[in-house]
Structures are given as structure tokens and as C-alpha cells.
């Protein structure tokens, strides 16, 4: 991630800037830097010292359409559009960021991140937690507190014949996507530069996949 945030060269002349005013834009700039440094994905807690003494300026940013009022704070509008290179700060946050699409309330994301952190500290495998997050995403009205239960679901499925059958099918077809439900994620190796024919590259990758599947079976 770059140490530099992105500000459009026409920010000084944007209608929202004129509505917010110079003082509010000062708060916007400082909080932009703070969020970037702390990797909060554009979330600004209302207890942050920059904000507590400047709530009138924060509300002005909301009125101007530069911030959005959310539970426990504010969020920069269109943060992801301008800060696509931002990486989460912790392993748990990274896992949630990779698994849960944007748009979920910050409170939910933070609670999920805490649940993930607890599970990883407990020793639950990374892939299993990721599979549980995918299950959580597929369930309607699921609370973050459900995540440990969903981890148990993944562990149970991993111990049944379904996983064995899925590995067998993947070995035959080379399609590893169905294995992700069991927390199994393949990292493809780089194709050697000496391989220049497409069919040879496909054969190389299939062999790598099958070798990985054999390792999973033995493990």
C-alpha cells in the first residue's frame, strides 16, 4: 500500500468542497490521513479526537455529501474508489476484507473481524475460517456471532465423504472451485518461462493441481 492518499486535482473547485467550507475540508483531509494510516477503510469513529471537538464540521461534511453518517461514526463516501490499494492491517481484517464484499455496516464488519481474530488465536485453520465466512455471507440475517457455529459446520463437512468425493472430482476435472467450501484454496505456481505453448502450460498447471490434491489427501 502506498503511503500517499489520493486527492483529485479538482477538489478545490468541486461543488461539495464549496458547500463544506475550508474548515470542514481541513477535518476531511486530516481524517483522510488518519484512516489511511490506521487502515479503517474510510471509517472515522465519532470518539476520534479530531472529531469530538469538531462535530459541527463533521456534520457539514455529511451535508455536503463527502461523509456518510453510520453507527458509531462516519464513513468517507466512495473511499474504495479512491483507495483501492489499501490493505487491511491484521490477518483477521484481511480475511474479512477478502471474503465480505463492500457495503456491509462497519459495526458488522468489526464484529466479524473480532470473531475471526478469536478463531485464529484458537488455532482454527485459515482456510476453514474463510469457508465459514462464505457460509455466513450466504445466510440471510446471519449475525456475526454465528461464525463459530459455521466453523463447526465446515469442520463437520470436512470429515465426511463429501470432501473425499469433491477431491476426487477435482483431481479428474482440474476444477478446484468446489473445494473452497471445505476451506481448501489452491495457490497456483508460476509457469516456468521455458514453457511457451498454451497446451503445455495447461498440462503443467493440471499436474500442479493434482500434486496439491494428493498433499491434501495425505494431510
Phi, psi and omega in degrees: 000135178292149176284354185251132173277168183250128176232127183294144184292347178259013181303321183298337186246011182282142179305323180295326178296317180294323178293317183291318183092162187297317182295316179295325178291333173295317177296318179303317182292314180297318181288330173301313179296317181297314181296320179298316183292324183263000176053053179263010177057038176088003178272132179239109181294144184289349177269359178298136188298333177295330188267323187302327180265001184225040184297330179294324178288323177298317179293329177293324177293325177294314180298327181281349181085017179266332175237158175240131178283125179231175179298129177070015178162213183225162177224136175296133176287134177062033181302312183299328181296327184257350184227047185294342182271002183289134179249140177300157189275328183243165178299318180296315180296322179296318181296317178294318180299321181286330188263329186252120182292159179299158176112341178285146180304145181301324180300319179294315181298317180296320179292321176297318180298320179293319177298316179298316179301316179298318182293319179294320177297325179291343179105008177293136182297145181306312182296326179292317179296319178298318178297323179294323177296323178295321177295318179301317182296329183277350183262135178286137174058031179281133177274152177304331181293348178285344190304315178302322178296320180291328173299317178298321177300316180296316180298319179296316180296324179296336183265005181256176178292344179300318182294318179299316179296321180294320177295321180296315180295320180295323179296323181286315189265335185084000178271108185262356183303318180299341182285343182296334179294342178260011180078017182257115183234123182271132174258108185293138177282163175288136177286129180304145180296338181288343179269115184242350180263134184302315181297323177293322179295320178296319180295321178299315183291322178296319178296321179294319179297316182292324177296321179294318179298320179297322178296320180295317179300317182289328180286000000 
